[in-house]
Amino acid sequence: MRNGLNISGVSELIHEIREKPAEALIDFRVTGHPARDGVATHVRTARHGSVRMARGFRVDQLSHRTRADDPAVPAAGRLDPLTSPYESALAALGACALITHINGFTGRGVALDEVELTARAELPLDASGQPAAGAGLTGLAWRCTVTCGAADDVVQGVNRLVTAFSPNHRVFLDEADLTLRALVTRGDGSQEILTLPHTPAAAPEGAPAGRALFEVHLRWEYGTEVHARTSLEHDGTRREATSVLVVDQSKQMLGIGKGPNPQELLLSAVCGELLGLVREETGATDTPIDELHVSSGGRLDIRGMQNVLREVPSRFHDLGFDLALTSDADAAELTAVLTAALNRSVLLATLARPNSVAVELGRPGAPDTSYLSSSEAAEAFRDELSRQQQEAARAAEAAASGSA
């Protein structure tokens, strides 16, 4: 055990996935439905290769609303009372980066004292104070502060590794692969699947009417357990979440399953926003629908996360969102209304485009380091790491041949 992580089986896992690639695949699933105060999303059973990972968390959110004066009313049994999907998505980005730091230091034999991370983003707003349709998050940034006894080059090296291999950091950097569909059940019980195109709504010309600033402060507790507190600031008013959001990995991923993991939290955020947008769009157009739900999924591949196979992406990928609803509306009309709702999504617009993230690293007694993380820089880092790994393997092979 080191830093609360049992890493004894990690090398065996890497060997296994070389022999059985299917065991490298981790599939997550989250569903959501409208709730009284917004939306409720549920983390479902996941699958790690041939193993089922029992999950069972609920995340309640404020639909797609962002106003700083929205109520944040505690309720028994809620994981985090009514944060916005944008805060949840930012928490998913920050928690994944923080957990990847923990894994990186642990793998290098570094005992950690404290690790904290603060993530920030801005949301352009329209004249009504709501998210500008399809504008996407801007000003993505995070700062990680590390307290440990490791040499500075080790700390810097782990931080660079995070920007290349943290799955959620990479899904925000890269252009995500998105599948969007609707499963429509008709009044006579027949069903129809509609493929929904995604083209983010054109941003209005000129500067946005306003901006909301989101911030998430995350603190490492033990193992892969991270505690997050979110806040939203707009027009001089600040709203802070009334409870701590606990993020953790499953036991199969070195955690103890105290909360949803970063990938599940990201799916929950998008589900929450989409449900609110669809409900609003169908209401505004008087499109008859009933029993609205959404199901989502995404995949991690350990071969990419560990750079075992260079061709495999290290990001959270194969993201899919399926709307399930009952309606007798004309298929073409329904497709147009649902597409209009999805095209207003801030989070889909953010994930569908390449982004950069401003990264800062701090530690007591050392100067801060800052740089801009991008897909190009991350891929160049992976290329260089792959080259070094190949050279090391050739040197080891040559040494073994010489000793024989």
C-alpha positions, 0 to 999 in steps of 0.5 A: 500500500502506498498513498492508500493505493494497493498497487501490487496487481497493477503490473499483472494487469498490464501483462494481462491486457497485452494478452487479452485486450478485452480486459483493458476496456472499461465501460460506464453507464449513466441514466437520467430523468426529470425531477422536481427541482431539475434532473436526477442522474443515476450511475449504473453498473459498469463493466471492466473487461469481463468483470461487472463493477457494482455502482449505485449513485445519484447526482441531482442537478439544476437542469441547465440553469446557472443563475447564482440565485438558484436555490441550493436546497439540501435534501436527504439522500442527495449526493450533492444538492443541486449544482449545475451541470457545468459545475459537475463537468468542471468537477469531473475534469478536476477530479480526474486530473487530481486522481491521475496525479495520485496514481502517477506519484504512487507509481513512482514510489512518492509518499504524498502529504497533501494534494489539492487542485482548483479548476476554473471555467467561464460560461458565456451568457445571453441577454437573459442571463442563461447559457449562450446557446452552443457557445461552449465553456471558455477559460478552462484552467486548473492549478494543482498544489503538491506537498511531498518530498520528491525532487522537483523534476519528478513532480514536474514529470508527473504533472506533464504525464497528467496532461497527456493521460488524464482521460477527462483532461484529454476529452476536454482537449480533444475533439470527442467522438459523440453519438446522439440518438433518440428512441421514440416509443409510439402510442401503439407500442412501436418504436423508432430510432432517430439519429440526431445530428449535432451542429452547435448553434452559431455564437452571436456576434460580438462579446457575450452579454455576460459571463458566469465563473465556475470554480471547483476546489478539490482535495485529496483525502486517501487512495482515489477519494477526492472531495470537491466543493463547487461555486458559481459567481455571476454579476457580483453574486456568488453561490456555493454548493452546500455539501461536499461532492465525493468522487472515487473509483471502484475497487477494480480501479484502486478505489473503495467506491465512495462516490461516482468516478470522474467519467461517471460524473462527466456523463451525469453532467451532460445528461443533466444539461440535455434533459433540461434543454429537451424539456424546454425546447419541446415545451416552447414548441408544444411538441407532445412528448412523455416519459423523457429519459436519457441513457449515456455511456463512455469507454476507457481503454487501459492500453491508451491510459498506460501507453501500452498501445500508442494507437489507443486514445488515452481520453474518455471516448465513445461517448453516446447519449440516447434520449428515450421518450414517448411521442406520436409527433412526426419523425421529421418534426421530432428530429428537428426539435430534439436537434435544436435542443442538442445544438444549444448544449454548452457541454456538447459544444465544449466536448466536440471541439478542440480546447486548451487548458491553462495548467499551473503547478505549485509546491511549497518552497518552489516557483510556480510552473505554468503552461498551456496544455493542448492536444498537439502538445499531449500527443507529442509527449506521448510520441516522445514517451513511446520512443523512450519506451522502445529504446529502453526495451531494445536496450534491455533485449540487447543486455539480455542477449549479451548476458546469455 
